[in-house]
């Protein structure tokens, strides 16, 4: 697990994910031409699960499935 600290919607938060999911999020952010923090903020606003880390993993999975 890799833990990263980011500012999301004006507040600091730490997120722990496996390196492969960080790689997937960075690729998704690059594909959408967003900064990583902006992508995570967007996914945070749209999530349907109570856990942000789970929502991020699902976003990477969905992106991989759609390609």
KELUM-821703 format. One record per residue (C-alpha): x negated, y, z; residue in three letters. Coordinates in steps of 0.05 Angstrom, whole numbers, padded with zeros to 5 digits. Layout:
residues N
<xx = X yy = Y zz = Z aa = ALA>
...
//
This chain:
residues 67
<xx = 00000 yy = 00000 zz = 00000 aa = UNK>
<xx = -00022 yy = 00070 zz = -00015 aa = UNK>
<xx = 00005 yy = 00128 zz = 00024 aa = UNK>
<xx = 00009 yy = 00197 zz = -00007 aa = UNK>
<xx = 00033 yy = 00262 zz = 00021 aa = UNK>
<xx = 00074 yy = 00308 zz = -00024 aa = UNK>
<xx = 00117 yy = 00370 zz = -00018 aa = UNK>
<xx = 00187 yy = 00352 zz = -00041 aa = UNK>
<xx = 00242 yy = 00405 zz = -00041 aa = UNK>
<xx = 00200 yy = 00450 zz = 00003 aa = UNK>
<xx = 00182 yy = 00400 zz = 00057 aa = UNK>
<xx = 00122 yy = 00353 zz = 00066 aa = UNK>
<xx = 00134 yy = 00279 zz = 00065 aa = UNK>
<xx = 00092 yy = 00216 zz = 00061 aa = UNK>
<xx = 00109 yy = 00159 zz = 00015 aa = UNK>
<xx = 00077 yy = 00090 zz = 00017 aa = UNK>
<xx = 00080 yy = 00048 zz = -00047 aa = UNK>
<xx = 00039 yy = -00006 zz = -00080 aa = UNK>
<xx = -00014 yy = 00022 zz = -00128 aa = UNK>
<xx = 00023 yy = -00007 zz = -00187 aa = UNK>
<xx = 00085 yy = 00033 zz = -00170 aa = UNK>
<xx = 00043 yy = 00097 zz = -00164 aa = UNK>
<xx = 00015 yy = 00082 zz = -00233 aa = UNK>
<xx = 00085 yy = 00072 zz = -00260 aa = UNK>
<xx = 00110 yy = 00137 zz = -00229 aa = UNK>
<xx = 00050 yy = 00175 zz = -00258 aa = UNK>
<xx = 00064 yy = 00145 zz = -00327 aa = UNK>
<xx = 00138 yy = 00163 zz = -00321 aa = UNK>
<xx = 00121 yy = 00234 zz = -00300 aa = UNK>
<xx = 00073 yy = 00242 zz = -00359 aa = UNK>
<xx = 00126 yy = 00214 zz = -00407 aa = UNK>
<xx = 00176 yy = 00265 zz = -00381 aa = UNK>
<xx = 00123 yy = 00320 zz = -00380 aa = UNK>
<xx = 00133 yy = 00332 zz = -00306 aa = UNK>
<xx = 00086 yy = 00338 zz = -00247 aa = UNK>
<xx = 00090 yy = 00276 zz = -00202 aa = UNK>
<xx = 00121 yy = 00317 zz = -00145 aa = UNK>
<xx = 00174 yy = 00345 zz = -00193 aa = UNK>
<xx = 00193 yy = 00275 zz = -00217 aa = UNK>
<xx = 00198 yy = 00249 zz = -00145 aa = UNK>
<xx = 00241 yy = 00309 zz = -00126 aa = UNK>
<xx = 00287 yy = 00294 zz = -00185 aa = UNK>
<xx = 00292 yy = 00221 zz = -00166 aa = UNK>
<xx = 00303 yy = 00239 zz = -00093 aa = UNK>
<xx = 00363 yy = 00283 zz = -00111 aa = UNK>
<xx = 00394 yy = 00229 zz = -00155 aa = UNK>
<xx = 00381 yy = 00168 zz = -00112 aa = UNK>
<xx = 00437 yy = 00122 zz = -00090 aa = UNK>
<xx = 00397 yy = 00085 zz = -00037 aa = UNK>
<xx = 00381 yy = 00113 zz = 00032 aa = UNK>
<xx = 00307 yy = 00097 zz = 00024 aa = UNK>
<xx = 00264 yy = 00141 zz = -00021 aa = UNK>
<xx = 00210 yy = 00089 zz = -00032 aa = UNK>
<xx = 00262 yy = 00039 zz = -00056 aa = UNK>
<xx = 00291 yy = 00091 zz = -00103 aa = UNK>
<xx = 00222 yy = 00104 zz = -00132 aa = UNK>
<xx = 00209 yy = 00030 zz = -00143 aa = UNK>
<xx = 00276 yy = 00022 zz = -00177 aa = UNK>
<xx = 00261 yy = 00082 zz = -00223 aa = UNK>
<xx = 00195 yy = 00050 zz = -00245 aa = UNK>
<xx = 00230 yy = -00017 zz = -00256 aa = UNK>
<xx = 00286 yy = 00014 zz = -00297 aa = UNK>
<xx = 00235 yy = 00052 zz = -00338 aa = UNK>
<xx = 00196 yy = -00012 zz = -00352 aa = UNK>
<xx = 00260 yy = -00049 zz = -00371 aa = UNK>
<xx = 00281 yy = 00006 zz = -00419 aa = UNK>
<xx = 00216 yy = 00003 zz = -00459 aa = UNK>
//
